[in-house]
Amino acid sequence: MFASGSTFQLAISTNPPAADTLAWNVSDALGKTVASGGFAAPSGGSTTVLSCTSTVAGYFAVSATLAKAGGSVQASGTRPTGFATFGVLPDVTSSLPAPTYAHQEQHRFGMQGFNGWTAMLRALGISSTIDDRQLSSTEPNGPNSFAATATTTDTGYAAGEIMRLVRLDGIPGWDSPTAAFNDSSYLPTDQAGYQAYMSQVGSETEAMREKYFPAMTGNYYQVTWEPDQTWLGSNADFVALYRLAYTGLHATDPNAVVMGPTGAFPSLTTQRLKTMAPLGLARYLDGIATHGYYDAGTSPSHPPERFATDPDPANAANALMNEMRNLRQEMQADYRPGMKLYVTETGISYDLGTSYGTDYPSANVLFAQGAIVARTHIILLGEGADQTYVFYGADYPGETGYGTFFDLSNAQGSFGASNVSPKPAALAVAAMTRVLDGTTTLGPVTGTPSGVYAYAFQQRGTGDVVTALWTHNNAVWSASAGFSQTYSVGYVLTVDAPGTSGTVQTLDWMGNASSVAYSNGVVSLNLTEAPLYVVSKNAAVAQSNSTRPVGYTGT
């Protein structure tokens, strides 16, 4: 990925049997040609280097073929035949000046899959990753073997640039009632030892905060991981697990923020919170964590708005925005007011039943995945998440396509891939973080028609308003007929007081800016399935036309 306006090189290698001519083409995430050309290709192997520059941000695919010999760009790893990819990072500062932060955890984006790759995280606009301190990871073979050094080899942590979310789930076999590893399925057998271990982790974490992250006001811990999939013990034991972790951490860390229960869906987190509330779980939680999955397969064919317009309330409740609203309401009803809500994993895969291959995914599938990645995380923030974590870095085996990058070395993907190239999702993330990081949530815009989705945010420091908008229609969105890149609806957004006129800045889903005039306080927009961001100045108008999520404080 390259900075906007920088010079970079595209190297194209050919090996025709006789002298030939190569035609090359660069297209964007919508398949539109943005550059093309050709050159003579002598017989035998040769490489031609094109010197390029672009002030247009986004994802780009390079294709090429020989006039006589044909051929195309070969597949590489999980990237199919026909194209190679690169990205140009957006620079949005002319439309949206940098925000100011009172403390570091006011950043809003984390990620799984690129731990330690600080340059990549920086390029994507990511500010937090998950750091393993599970008992099963630090003491896999026996007790008292964890050396809490309060040091790190992670360059992002060491520089204080990338924050840590401390992961605690996982019981080793030696401390498990089954004598085998369990991902927090049961209470550990040595409960006093488990609590003491948590105290050790708390002491180390606070020492690391003082050393590396003095601008953070809290240390954030996630105790369990999708217990709806893993927990096999009683409800009382589940609360007891949190009591042990909470007591141990708070004994040594005065800034501990103990979070959970981290269900796979917000609805599953809500259900567990309701079930555990009468047993006293609220006493042992400082904040709520959840994962943001919402469907049996979060994929291009299962967008987060799929059930939003369903006339059956039972089905509509499964739309992501409604799952989040129900979670926020439960937090307010049975837990501490004003608690932070972190969504620590949400990814969009390819459709269920698909696999990596030389002819899959198509450009249309990649567009759909990228659009849904952005829409999903906007919904999570817009419905009251303080932070949201993108999943995943590069493609990996077993679950097809969750990567925001191709793994260029392994046909089925790999964990820890370093030879990667971006999908549209990666550049959609890079734009989204630059636009929405450093904001507080104003909430969903009121009065939007069916099929139009809009969320308002306000930037810290400048007070500028950012409204993220798009449309979705199930009728034009399917794997069989295609995920529409052209479907659009008109929408009028109120950006200022009645009788006023002026201009607002719009940024497309890749971060490219335009000026748009408004009159009588409203701007006319053309919405598509890809998000659009509108930057305006009248915060009072935006606040009056949006609904703040229940219990959200934005501190």
Secondary structure, 3 states (H helix, E strand, C coil): CEECCCEEEEEEEECCCCCEEEEEEEEECCCCEEEEEEEEECCCCEEEEEEEECCCCEEEEEEEEECCCECCCCCECCECCCCEEEEEECCCCCCCCCCCCCCHHHCCEEEECCCCCHHHHHHHCCCEEEEECCHHHHCCCCCCCCCCCCCCCCHHHHCCCCEEEEECCCECHHHCCCCCCECCCCCCCCHHHHHHHHHHHHHHHHHHHHHHCCCCCCEEEECCCCHHHHCCCCHHHHHHHHHHHHHHHHHHCCCEEEEEECCCCHHHHHHHHHHHHHHCHHHHCCEEEECCCCCCCCECCECCCCCCCCCCHHHHCCCHHHHHHHHHHHHHHHCCCCCEEEEEEEECCCCCCCCCECCECCHHHHHHHHHHHHHHHHHHHHCCCCEEEEECCECCCCCCCCCCEEECCCCCCCCCCCCEEECHHHHHHHHHHHHHCCEEEEEEECCCCCCEEEEEEEECCCCCEEEEEEECCHHHEECCCEECCCCCEEEEEECCCCCCEEEEEEECCCCCEEEEEEECCEEEEEECCCCEEEEECCHHHHHHCECCCCCCCCC
